[in-house]
Amino acid sequence: MTLLIVYTVHSGDRKTASNQILAYLIMSASSSAATRAYDWISNWGKDEFTEMASASIGVSFLAFTAFAFSSLISGYNFCNRNAS
């Protein structure tokens, strides 16, 4: 993924690079939040906070999926823009 980000930044397609960077940041934050929510549940049990945290983690994974799909579309358009 890092090589694709570097390639797209140097080639001038900043939209694709920003999509990839945001997707990576969302995935990293979601993974960290999932770990902390699991620790919270195992130490203090399940309550309203952990339910909201779990819902937030689920929504951020959906956002990651949307950004990943957007990056795929941008990459396809980038690779095929000289073909037509």
N, C-alpha and C positions, 0 to 999 in steps of 0.2 A: 504494500500500500504506500509506503514511503517513497518508493521509486516513482510510482504513478503521480504522486503529489508533486514531486520535484520536477518531473517531466512536464506536467501541465502548467506549472508556474513559469518555467522557462520558455514554454512554447506560446505563452500569452493567453491561455484560456483560464482566466482567473475564477470564472463561475464554477468550473469543475473542481478546481483546487479548493475553493471555499466550501463547496458541498462535502468534499472528502474530509476536510479538516473538521467541520461541524459534526459530521457523522462520527468521526473518531472521538471527539470530545464528548458527545452524548453517550457513546458506548462506554467510554472510560468512567464517566460519572455514574452511569447506571450500574456498572459492575461494582463500583465502590459502595454505592447506596444499598445494593442488594446484600453485600457482605455485612454492612452495619445493621441493616434491618434484621438479618438472620441472627446476628449476635444479640441484638436487643431482645428478640423473641426468646432465644435460648436462656438469657439471663433473667429477664423480668416477665416473661409471658407475653401473650398476645393481647393487645388493647387497641383502642381507636387510633393511636399514633402509628402503630405498626401496620394497621390496615390501610391507612392513608399513604404510608411510605410504600407499601406493596403496590398500591394502585398507581402511585407516581412512577415507580420503577417500570410497571407494565406500559404506561403511556410513553415513557422515554424509549423503551425498546421499540414501540410502534413508530416513534419519531425517527429512530435510527433506521428502521426498515424503509421509511419514506425517503430519507436522505440517501440511503444506499441505492434505492431505485432511481432517484434523481441523478445520482452520480453515474449509474449505468447508462441512462439515457443521454446525459451530457457527453460521456465518453464515446458512445456510439455516434452521436452527432459530430463530435470532434474528429473522429476517425473517418467519417464519410462526407465531410464538408467539401473536400476537393474532388470527390467522385462525380458530382453533378455539375 
